[in-house]
């Protein structure tokens, strides 16, 4: 299923959400300018490697040389900073285009409900939760984890709680249909869980499914905890928008 838009117009410009999309795009275009060797170094330095997080240190020199395919000068890395920087890296066009599409559709309303700075903090915390769960599930993995998917999964989890009945125009097979957000996001979460279980059995690979689950769970939990405040803020924003329209139109 591919979302095209939702019938849930935001009443304020989602400056943080747009800023996140721009930063992701700029980093991706910078990565396109790198040669293969420099790109591998860049990805390693700013992505999460589960073994490093669990062991709280950089990979041993021999393992790092094997990972990067070089015996030359090896990069230093801030293991903890990579938990943040990894969510601004993408491995290809499909990866970033679909991530940014999902963020554009679902992020503006969540930002409106939370406010600009709380939304930014929420986004980053969801990304952290996503990476940490993936590291806990695969503590010995030396494969880099990168992408905004975990943080965006958190945004979708928040949207599910805040706007469950909003309609989402969705491509299902070859048909464009409107489905409620609870159905779209619910099916998406179930698919992540099934794929994660298959990945544990060796049937799939290459996607950090547990990062998606961790991000969604983090986003839903935070939204549930703060739901009374978010509900009141939603009502306040709606009343202000109504007053503005009544005054000027």
N, C-alpha and C positions, 0 to 999 in steps of 0.2 A: 504494500500500500504506500502510495506517495501522496503527501498532502500538497495542495496548491494554495489554499488560503482558508482562513476561518471567518465565520460571520460574527465577529466579536471586535468591532473597531475600538481601538484605544482612543482616549480623549486627550491624551498628552503625547508629545513626541518622546519616543523611547530612546533618549540620547545615549544611555549606557549600552543598551542592546545594539544600537547601530555602531557605537564605538567598538564593541567587542567584535562585530562582524568585520569592521575595517581593519582592526589589528590582526585578526586571523588572516585576512586577505593579504595584507602587507607582508606578513611573515612568510606566507606561502609563495608570493611572488619573489621575495628575496631568495628563498630556497631554490627556485627555478634558475637563479643566476649562478648557482654553485656547480662546480664540476663534481664528478662522482665521489672522489676521495674526500673533498671538503664537505660534501653533503652528508656523507656517512659520519664524519666527525661532528658536524653540527647536530645531527639527529641524536647521536649518542650523548653529547654534552647536555642537551636540553630536554631529553625524554627520560622517562622513568624506567629503570631496570629493577625489577622486583628484588633480586638478590642483594642489590646495593641498599635498598630501603630496609629490608629485614636485617641485614648485617651492619647497617649504619656506616658503611664505608664503600669506597670505590672498588670496582673489580680489581683483583690482582693483575699485575702487569701481563702475565702470560695469557690469562683469560681475556683480558682487554685486547691484546694483540690479535688473538684468534677471532674475536668478535669483529674487529675493524679490518682484519686481513692485512696487518702491517706490523713490522718489527721496528719501525722508525719511532720518531717522537710521538708520544702518546699524550692525549689531553688530560688536564686536570678537570675536576667536576665537583660542583656543589650538589651533593645527593639530595639534600632537603629542598633546595631551590627548584630542582627538576620536577618536584611534585606540582609546582605552579606552572612552570614554563612548558611542560609537556602538553598542556591543554590548548596551546596556541600553535602547535605543529600539526601538519597533515601530510599524508603519504602520497597523495595524488589528487587529480581533478575531481573524481567521483567522491572521494572522501570529503573534501572541503565543500563541494557544491551541495551535497545532501545535508551535511551538518549545518551549513549556514542557512539553507532553506528551512530546516526545522527550527533553528534559532529565530529566524525572522518571523515565522508564523506564530510561534508560541511565546516568544520572549517579551514582546511588547506589552501584552496584557499583564504578565507576571510582574514586570517592572512597574507598571502603573499601580498595581495593587500594593507593591512593597515600598515603592519610592526608589530614587536613583541609587544612592549609596548602599542602602540595605540590599538592593537587588544585586549589586556588584559583589558584595560580601557573600551573599547567598550563592551566587554562581560559582565563585572560587571555592567555597566550602564544599559544594556538590562535586566539583572536580576533584578535590582532595579525597572525599569519601569514595569516589569511584576508583581512583588509583590505589588507595589503601586496601580496598576489598580485593582488587585484582592481585595485589602483592601478597595478601594473606592466603589467597587460594593457590597461588603459584609461587611460593617463597624461593624456590631454587631457579626460577627462570632468569635467563640473561638476555631475553629478547626485549628490546626497547618497546615501551608503551607510549603512544603519542595520539593526540587528537582531542577535539572538544566534545566528543560524544558523551562522555560521562557527565560533564557539567550540563550539557544540553538535556540529557536524560533527567537530571534534577529539575530543570526548568519544566519539562513535560510532566514530571510528577507533581510539581506545584500547580500547573495548569489543570491537571486532573482533579485536584482537590478544590480549586477555586472556581473553575468554569466547566463542570462536568457535562452540562447540557448545551454548551456552545457547539454550533455545527461546523464541521470541517469538510471542505470540498476535497474529495479524495479520489485518486485514480486506483480503482480496484480491477485488476486484469486490464481490460480495455475500456472500462466504463468509468465515467465521472459521476460520482454520487456524493450526497451529503450524509455524513455519519456524525453522531454525537461524539464529543471529545472523549467521553468515558469509554466508548466502544473502540475508537481509534487507538487511544493511548493504552487501554486495557489489552487489546490484541497485541500491540507492540511489546508490552512488558511480558506477556505470556510467551511471545516468540523469543525474547531474549533469554528467558528462563529455560525454555526447551533447548535452545541452541547451546546454552552454557552446559546443560547436562550432557548433551551429545558431545561437546568438546571435551568434557572430563572422561568420556568413554573412548576418545580418540577418533570420533566420527567426523569432526570438523576441526578447523584450525585457522590461525591468522587473525582472528578478531577477539578483542578483549571483552567477551560477553559479560563477565562478572563486573567489569568496570561500568558497563551500562546499568546493570542491576544495582550496583552500589550507588551510582549517581541518582537513579530514580528513587531508591529507598531513602537516601539522605534528603532529597528534595521533598518527598512526601512527609517524612517525619518532621522536618523543620516547619513545613506549612501547617501541619496538624497542630503542632505545639503553639504556633503563633496565630492560629486561625481566627480567634476572637478579635485580635488587633487588625488582622488583614481584612476581615469582614467589615469592621467599622470604617477602615480606610477606603474600601471599595464604595461604601455607601456615601462617604464624604465626597470622594472624587465625582461620583455620579451626581450628587446634589449640586456641587459647584458647576459642573458642566451644564446642568439644567438651568441654573440661575443665569449663567452666561448667555445661553441661547434665548432665554426669556427677555433678557435685558437688551440684547443687540439685534434680535430677529423678531 
